[in-house]
Structures are given as C-alpha cells and as structure tokens.
C-alpha cells in the first residue's frame, strides 16, 4: 500500500502541473494558501495567483468576474468558509449565471484535527448540492483528486470539489481506473450488503467490507 496522502496535497500538486498546461487558469485564495496547498500553484505561476484575504464572499465575486473574461478561476478556502460565509455569492454570482468557476474547498468534514469544531463542515455537501447548475465532486484519494481537478478544468460550468485535511490511503492505483464526472465505481464485490461512500470515507468503507 502506498503512503497516505491528503487530497488537499494532491490538489496543490495538480494545480501546479496545470499552471504550465492551461494558461487561462487563475487561482484565488482567502489567506490560507499554505493549508489549502494553492501555494504550490503560486510557486510556479505567481502572476496568476491572488490572495484575496479573509473576504470569502468578495473572493467569489472576483472569481465570477474573472470567468466572464475567459479565465478559469480555481477558488480555495476551508469548506466551512466557502460553503458557509460565501454561500450567497456562490449561489447568486456563480451558479445563477452558470459561470465557469471551480470552488475547491479543503478541510471538509470532521477530520480537521486541531483546527477544532468551528472549522468542521458537514453541511457543505447538502448546501452545494442544493444549488442549480452546481456540479459537486468529492474525490476519494490522491489519484482521483488529480483526475477530478483535471476534469473540472475542462468542464464548462460551476464546480464544487470537496477535499480533506487528513491523509488517506491510495485506493485507485488499479488497472482500468478512469474518472468520469457523475459516475460511481465499484471497488469491491460481495453479496451481503452494499456500502456506498464518497470522499475520504471510501478508505474507511473498504476497511469495513
């Protein structure tokens, strides 16, 4: 089994690769780039990286504007702040006009460690899924994260990608793996019970099978 890798780590590394492949990608962060790993993008494309400060709603509005100019904005902060503080701007400024903005939120769920309860977000999935035009993706490991980020970079429309702080096992390093937006995959067969999981809980579900 490969070493455990957090999906946020894979996100940052993939953004850095895409910086050299897709010149229209820009990255916005709310003063958390070391934690969200968008600092990896800044290292290779500083002129396309914007630290918007602790002003998440404004950041979403700026991203919406940039998308109307042909840019592909990747917008990052913690899930609690993206889905919580900036919900109205995501709903009305990004999804209502169906703009090409990628909201990639890290530190989702309960596994935020010492960041504490104020940073835990479990309602972000239901909030983002409730908005028309929003595509919600929750990758299970580092391999799927890279594939998902590459897919949303090509996809024309609003996306919410949910990423974790905690490291998880690599589980998609099998032959025939492919990622497709909106399609689930079977990782283990059986005939007793069906376990459906998403995100970093896929790793836990495989342990429980």
C-alpha positions in Angstrom: 0.0 0.0 0.0 1.3 3.4 -0.9 2.0 6.1 1.7 -1.1 8.0 2.8 -1.7 11.3 1.0 -4.2 14.0 1.8 -6.5 15.0 -1.1 -5.6 18.7 -0.4 -1.9 17.8 -1.1 -2.8 16.2 -4.4 -4.9 19.2 -5.3 -2.0 21.6 -4.8 0.4 19.4 -6.9 -2.2 19.1 -9.7 -2.8 22.9 -9.8 1.0 23.4 -10.2 1.0 21.0 -13.1 -2.0 22.7 -14.7 -0.4 26.1 -14.4 2.0 25.1 -17.2 -0.6 23.3 -19.3 -3.6 25.7 -19.2 -2.7 29.4 -19.4 -6.2 30.6 -18.6 -6.2 29.1 -15.1 -6.0 31.6 -12.2 -6.1 30.7 -8.5 -7.7 32.8 -5.7 -7.2 32.0 -2.0 -8.5 33.5 1.2 -5.2 33.8 3.1 -4.9 30.1 3.6 -2.7 29.0 0.7 -0.3 27.0 2.9 -3.2 25.0 4.3 -5.2 24.6 1.0 -1.9 23.9 -0.9 -2.6 26.6 -3.5 0.8 27.8 -2.5 2.1 25.1 -4.9 0.5 27.0 -7.8 1.9 30.3 -6.6 5.4 29.0 -6.7 5.1 28.3 -10.5 2.6 31.0 -11.6 2.7 33.9 -9.1 1.3 36.3 -11.7 -1.9 34.2 -11.8 -2.3 33.8 -8.1 -4.4 36.2 -6.0 -4.5 36.2 -2.2 -7.9 37.8 -1.6 -7.5 38.0 2.2 -10.1 36.9 4.7 -13.0 38.1 2.5 -14.5 34.9 1.1 -17.7 36.5 -0.4 -15.7 39.1 -2.2 -13.3 36.4 -3.5 -16.3 34.5 -5.1 -17.5 37.7 -6.7 -14.0 38.4 -8.2 -13.8 34.8 -9.4 -17.2 35.3 -11.1 -15.9 38.4 -12.9 -12.7 36.7 -14.0 -14.7 33.9 -15.5 -16.6 36.3 -17.7 -13.2 37.4 -19.2 -12.2 33.9 -20.3 -10.3 32.9 -17.2 -10.8 29.6 -15.4 -10.8 30.5 -11.7 -9.9 27.9 -9.0 -11.1 29.4 -5.7 -10.0 27.9 -2.4 -10.5 28.2 1.3 -11.8 25.8 4.0 -15.1 24.2 3.3 -16.7 25.9 6.3 -15.9 29.3 4.9 -16.6 28.5 1.2 -20.0 26.9 1.8 -20.8 29.0 4.9 -19.6 32.5 4.6 -19.8 32.7 0.8 -22.9 30.7 0.1 -24.9 33.6 -1.2 -22.2 34.7 -3.6 -21.7 31.2 -4.9 -25.5 30.8 -5.4 -26.3 34.1 -7.0 -23.0 35.3 -8.6 -21.6 32.0 -9.8 -24.3 29.4 -10.2 -27.3 31.5 -11.1 -25.5 32.8 -14.2 -23.8 29.4 -14.7 -20.3 30.7 -14.7 -17.1 28.7 -15.1 -15.8 28.9 -11.5 -14.2 26.0 -9.6 -14.7 26.2 -5.8 -12.2 23.7 -4.3 -12.7 23.6 -0.6 -10.3 21.9 1.8 -10.6 20.8 5.4 -14.1 19.4 4.8 -15.8 17.1 7.3 -14.8 16.3 10.8 -11.1 15.4 10.3 -9.7 18.9 10.7 -7.7 17.9 13.9 -6.5 20.8 16.0 -8.5 23.3 13.9 -11.5 22.5 16.0 -15.3 22.5 15.8 -15.5 26.0 14.3 -13.7 24.7 11.2 -15.6 21.4 10.8 -18.1 21.3 7.8 -20.6 18.5 7.2 -23.3 20.7 5.8 -21.3 21.9 2.8 -22.3 18.9 0.6 -26.0 19.5 1.1 -25.7 23.2 0.6 -23.7 22.9 -2.6 -25.9 20.1 -4.0 -29.0 22.3 -3.4 -27.8 24.9 -5.9 -28.9 24.7 -9.5 -26.1 24.3 -12.1 -23.5 23.3 -9.4 -21.6 20.1 -10.0 -20.3 18.5 -6.7 -17.3 16.2 -6.7 -15.7 14.5 -3.6 -12.6 12.5 -4.6 -11.6 9.6 -2.5 -7.8 9.7 -2.8 -4.8 11.5 -4.3 -5.1 9.7 -7.7 -8.8 10.5 -8.0 -8.2 14.1 -6.9 -5.8 14.7 -9.7 -8.2 13.2 -12.2 -11.1 15.2 -10.8 -9.2 18.5 -10.9 -8.2 17.9 -14.5 -11.8 17.0 -15.4 -13.2 20.2 -13.8 -10.6 22.3 -15.5 -12.1 21.1 -18.8 -15.7 21.1 -17.7 -17.6 24.3 -18.5 -19.7 25.3 -15.5 -19.6 25.8 -11.7 -18.0 23.0 -9.7 -17.5 22.4 -6.0 -14.7 20.0 -5.2 -14.6 18.8 -1.6 -11.1 18.0 -0.2 -9.8 16.7 3.1 -7.1 17.6 5.6 -6.4 14.1 6.7 -4.1 11.7 4.7 -5.8 8.7 3.2 -4.6 5.5 1.5 -4.2 5.5 -2.3 -7.0 3.2 -3.5 -7.4 3.9 -7.2 -4.0 2.7 -8.4 -5.6 -0.3 -10.1 -5.7 -1.3 -13.8 -8.5 0.2 -15.7 -9.1 3.1 -13.3 -10.7 6.1 -15.0 -12.6 9.1 -13.7 -15.8 10.4 -15.1 -17.9 13.2 -13.6 -21.2 11.9 -12.2 -20.2 8.2 -12.4 -19.6 5.9 -9.4 -17.3 2.9 -9.4 -17.4 -0.5 -7.7 -14.2 -1.1 -5.7 -15.1 -4.4 -4.1 -17.7 -7.1 -4.8 -19.9 -9.1 -2.5 -23.4 -10.4 -1.9 -24.3 -9.5 1.7 -24.6 -5.7 1.9 -24.0 -2.6 -0.2 -21.8 0.1 1.2 -21.9 3.4 -0.6 -19.3 6.0 0.3 -17.7 9.2 -1.0 -14.6 11.2 -0.4 -12.1 10.1 2.2 -14.8 7.8 3.7 -14.2 5.4 0.8 -11.0 4.4 2.5 -12.9 3.6 5.7 -15.6 1.8 3.8 -13.1 -0.5 2.2 -11.7 -1.4 5.7 -15.2 -2.2 6.8 -16.1 -4.5 3.9 
